[in-house]
Amino acid sequence: MRDECARDFEATLRSVRGLGYEGVEVFDLHGHDPARVRGWLDELGLAPCGFHTSLEAVEERLPELAAEAGVLGTRRRIVSWIEPPESGTQAREAVERLRTAARKAADAGLELGFHNHAGELRPLDGGPTFLDELLGGAPELFLELDLGWAWYAGVDPAGLLERTRGRSPLVHVKDLAVRGVPTFCPVGDGAVGYERIVPAAVPAGVEWLIVEQDETEGPSLEAARRSLEALRRMLAESPDPRSSRPPTRADSRAGLA
């Protein structure tokens, strides 16, 4: 929703809430004061799932980031991108850098997370992936798995959720038409197979299913509406593995990135 937010942030939040989303993940305040944005969120009953940031910002502007997140009402700041390491050595150096940032963020009252793309799930030097190194070497950091990019990289998203059980309270639910060319579409319209993946999220400890579609052919709000309807249908049709009842709103909620 970045273009819509840049044009009219408040109106976009109102439209998103009107679709039925329970939360949003913030990437940019578009020049608005954090307290003003928090006022809109509170009025609309939209929860802030988290707040994206860069690793450089965490390293250089941590007090500002902590204050901003506190006003918005979230402790979760997520590193949205790093240049994917191209070797095992680079991967271990990046993991240590993230660990250091996560410790400092914790001292400032924040929880620091990491959002993956496809590059972090490809083997390096014929060995572990960057995500492997991160899982084994950075317990201070939570994950925000992008399940679409995981699938694009050839990884089974449901298996990844099981492997990272308890480590990924937020996931991005992104659908793609094919591997090889990033062709984005509403959730349920692509080849990722969320009918099988979404039910695995709740027992894996996921709190928020965050819809993200990098590009849309038509209006972004229409794509967001279709994605939310598909997610609701998938959850309603899939029993909760922990009991005989279907998942409830308290188990996993839908947000929009």
C-alpha positions as CSV (number, residue, x, y, z in Angstrom):
1,M,0.0,0.0,0.0
2,R,3.1,2.3,-0.2
3,D,1.8,4.5,-3.0
4,E,-1.6,4.9,-1.4
5,C,0.0,5.7,2.0
6,A,2.3,8.3,0.4
7,R,-0.8,10.0,-1.1
8,D,-3.1,9.9,1.9
9,F,-1.9,7.8,4.9
10,E,-4.9,8.3,7.1
11,A,-7.4,7.5,4.3
12,T,-5.5,4.3,3.4
13,L,-5.5,3.1,7.0
14,R,-9.3,3.7,7.1
15,S,-9.7,1.7,3.9
16,V,-7.6,-1.2,5.2
17,R,-9.6,-1.4,8.4
18,G,-12.8,-1.3,6.3
19,L,-11.7,-4.4,4.5
20,G,-11.5,-6.2,7.9
21,Y,-7.7,-6.3,8.6
22,E,-6.9,-6.2,12.3
23,G,-3.4,-4.8,12.0
24,V,-0.8,-3.2,9.8
25,E,2.9,-3.4,9.6
26,V,4.5,0.0,9.2
27,F,7.3,0.7,6.8
28,D,7.3,4.5,6.6
29,L,5.4,7.2,8.4
30,H,5.4,9.4,5.3
31,G,6.4,12.5,7.2
32,H,3.7,12.2,9.8
33,D,4.4,12.5,13.5
34,P,4.3,9.1,15.3
35,A,1.8,10.3,17.8
36,R,-0.6,11.3,15.0
37,V,-0.3,7.9,13.3
38,R,-0.8,6.2,16.7
39,G,-4.0,8.3,17.1
40,W,-5.3,7.0,13.7
41,L,-4.5,3.4,14.6
42,D,-6.2,3.7,18.0
43,E,-9.3,5.3,16.5
44,L,-9.6,2.6,13.9
45,G,-8.7,-0.3,16.2
46,L,-5.7,-1.3,14.0
47,A,-2.8,-3.0,15.9
48,P,0.7,-2.2,14.8
49,C,2.2,-5.7,14.0
50,G,5.7,-4.3,13.8
51,F,7.8,-1.6,12.2
52,H,10.4,-2.2,9.5
53,T,13.8,-0.5,9.6
54,S,17.3,-0.8,8.2
55,L,20.2,-2.4,10.0
56,E,22.1,0.9,9.6
57,A,19.3,2.8,11.3
58,V,19.5,0.4,14.3
59,E,23.2,0.9,14.5
60,E,23.2,4.6,14.1
61,R,19.8,5.9,15.4
62,L,18.6,3.4,18.0
63,P,17.3,5.9,20.6
64,E,15.2,7.6,17.9
65,L,13.9,4.2,16.7
66,A,13.0,3.1,20.2
67,A,11.1,6.3,20.9
68,E,9.2,6.1,17.6
69,A,8.2,2.5,18.2
70,G,7.1,3.3,21.7
71,V,4.8,6.0,20.6
72,L,3.3,3.7,17.9
73,G,2.8,1.0,20.5
74,T,5.1,-1.8,19.3
75,R,8.4,-3.1,20.6
76,R,9.1,-5.0,17.3
77,R,11.4,-3.4,14.8
78,I,12.3,-5.7,11.9
79,V,15.4,-5.4,9.6
80,S,13.7,-5.4,6.3
81,W,16.8,-6.0,4.0
82,I,20.4,-6.7,4.0
83,E,22.6,-7.4,0.9
84,P,22.4,-11.2,0.8
85,P,25.8,-12.7,1.8
86,E,27.6,-14.5,-1.0
87,S,29.8,-16.7,1.1
88,G,29.9,-18.5,4.4
89,T,32.3,-16.0,5.8
90,Q,30.1,-13.1,4.8
91,A,27.1,-14.8,6.3
92,R,28.8,-15.3,9.7
93,E,30.0,-11.7,9.7
94,A,26.4,-10.5,9.0
95,V,25.0,-12.8,11.7
96,E,27.4,-11.3,14.3
97,R,26.5,-7.8,13.2
98,L,22.8,-8.6,13.6
99,R,23.4,-10.2,17.0
100,T,25.2,-7.1,18.2
101,A,22.3,-4.9,16.9
102,A,19.7,-7.2,18.6
103,R,21.5,-6.9,22.0
104,K,21.7,-3.2,21.8
105,A,18.0,-3.0,20.7
106,A,17.0,-5.1,23.7
107,D,18.9,-2.7,26.0
108,A,16.7,0.0,24.4
109,G,13.5,-1.9,25.1
110,L,13.1,-3.2,21.6
111,E,12.8,-6.7,20.0
112,L,14.8,-6.9,16.8
113,G,13.7,-9.2,14.0
114,F,15.0,-10.1,10.5
115,H,12.9,-10.4,7.3
116,N,14.2,-12.8,4.7
117,H,14.1,-12.7,0.9
118,A,15.0,-15.5,-1.4
119,G,18.8,-14.9,-1.3
120,E,19.1,-15.8,2.4
121,L,17.7,-19.3,1.7
122,R,20.2,-20.4,-0.9
123,P,23.2,-22.6,0.1
124,L,26.6,-20.8,0.4
125,D,29.8,-22.4,-0.6
126,G,27.9,-25.7,-1.0
127,G,27.0,-25.6,2.7
128,P,24.5,-23.8,5.0
129,T,22.3,-20.9,4.0
130,F,22.4,-17.6,5.6
131,L,19.2,-18.5,7.4
132,D,20.8,-21.6,8.7
133,E,23.6,-19.5,10.2
134,L,21.1,-17.1,11.6
135,L,19.1,-19.8,13.3
136,G,22.2,-21.4,14.8
137,G,24.0,-18.2,15.8
138,A,21.6,-15.4,16.7
139,P,19.1,-16.5,19.4
140,E,18.6,-12.8,20.3
141,L,16.9,-12.2,17.0
142,F,13.3,-13.2,16.1
143,L,12.4,-14.0,12.5
144,E,9.8,-12.5,10.2
145,L,9.6,-15.3,7.6
146,D,8.6,-14.3,4.2
147,L,6.9,-17.6,3.1
148,G,6.6,-16.6,-0.5
149,W,10.3,-15.8,-0.9
150,A,11.1,-19.1,0.9
151,W,9.0,-21.0,-1.7
152,Y,10.6,-19.0,-4.5
153,A,14.0,-20.1,-3.2
154,G,12.9,-23.8,-3.4
155,V,12.2,-24.2,0.3
156,D,9.0,-25.8,1.7
157,P,7.3,-23.0,3.7
158,A,5.4,-25.4,5.9
159,G,8.6,-27.3,6.8
160,L,10.3,-24.0,7.5
161,L,7.6,-23.0,9.9
162,E,8.0,-26.3,11.7
163,R,11.8,-25.9,11.8
164,T,11.6,-22.3,13.2
165,R,8.8,-23.1,15.6
166,G,8.6,-20.4,18.3
167,R,11.1,-18.1,16.5
168,S,8.8,-16.4,13.9
169,P,5.9,-14.5,15.6
170,L,5.3,-12.6,12.3
171,V,5.2,-14.1,8.8
172,H,4.7,-12.5,5.4
173,V,2.1,-14.3,3.4
174,K,3.0,-13.6,-0.2
175,D,1.9,-15.5,-3.3
176,L,3.7,-15.9,-6.6
177,A,2.6,-17.4,-9.9
178,V,5.8,-19.2,-10.8
179,R,9.4,-19.7,-9.7
180,G,12.1,-18.1,-11.7
181,V,10.3,-14.8,-12.4
182,P,8.8,-12.9,-9.5
183,T,5.2,-12.6,-10.6
184,F,3.1,-11.5,-7.6
185,C,-0.6,-12.1,-7.1
186,P,-3.2,-12.1,-4.3
187,V,-2.9,-14.9,-1.7
188,G,-4.6,-18.0,-3.0
189,D,-4.2,-17.1,-6.7
190,G,-0.6,-18.3,-7.0
191,A,1.4,-21.5,-6.8
192,V,2.8,-21.3,-3.3
193,G,0.0,-23.4,-1.8
194,Y,-1.2,-21.5,1.2
195,E,-4.1,-23.9,1.7
196,R,-1.5,-26.3,3.2
197,I,0.8,-23.7,4.7
198,V,-1.5,-21.4,6.6
199,P,-2.8,-24.1,8.9
200,A,0.8,-24.9,9.9
201,A,1.3,-21.3,11.1
202,V,-0.8,-21.3,14.3
203,P,0.9,-24.4,15.9
204,A,4.3,-22.9,14.9
205,G,3.7,-19.9,17.1
206,V,2.8,-17.4,14.5
207,E,0.8,-14.4,15.9
208,W,0.3,-12.4,12.7
209,L,-0.2,-13.5,9.1
210,I,0.9,-10.3,7.2
211,V,-0.3,-10.0,3.7
212,E,2.2,-8.6,1.3
213,Q,2.0,-8.2,-2.5
214,D,5.0,-6.3,-3.9
215,E,3.2,-5.3,-7.1
216,T,-0.4,-5.4,-8.3
217,E,-1.9,-5.3,-11.7
218,G,-5.0,-3.5,-10.5
219,P,-6.0,-1.5,-7.4
220,S,-3.9,-2.5,-4.3
221,L,-7.0,-2.4,-2.1
222,E,-8.8,-5.0,-4.3
223,A,-5.8,-7.3,-4.1
224,A,-5.7,-6.9,-0.4
225,R,-9.4,-7.7,-0.1
226,R,-9.0,-10.9,-2.2
227,S,-6.0,-12.0,-0.1
228,L,-7.9,-11.5,3.2
229,E,-10.9,-13.4,2.0
230,A,-8.7,-16.3,0.9
231,L,-6.9,-16.4,4.3
232,R,-10.2,-16.4,6.2
233,R,-11.4,-19.2,4.0
234,M,-8.3,-21.3,4.5
235,L,-8.4,-20.8,8.3
236,A,-12.1,-21.6,8.5
237,E,-11.7,-24.8,6.5
238,S,-8.6,-26.1,8.5
239,P,-9.1,-27.4,12.0
240,D,-6.7,-26.3,14.7
241,P,-4.3,-29.2,15.2
242,R,-4.3,-28.6,19.0
243,S,-8.1,-29.3,19.3
244,S,-11.2,-30.1,17.5
245,R,-12.2,-26.5,17.1
246,P,-11.3,-24.2,14.2
247,P,-8.7,-21.5,14.8
248,T,-10.0,-18.3,16.4
249,R,-9.0,-14.7,16.1
250,A,-6.9,-15.1,19.2
251,D,-4.8,-17.8,17.5
252,S,-3.5,-15.8,14.5
253,R,-4.5,-12.5,13.1
254,A,-4.3,-10.9,9.7
255,G,-2.3,-7.7,9.1
256,L,-1.2,-5.9,6.0
257,A,2.3,-4.7,5.1
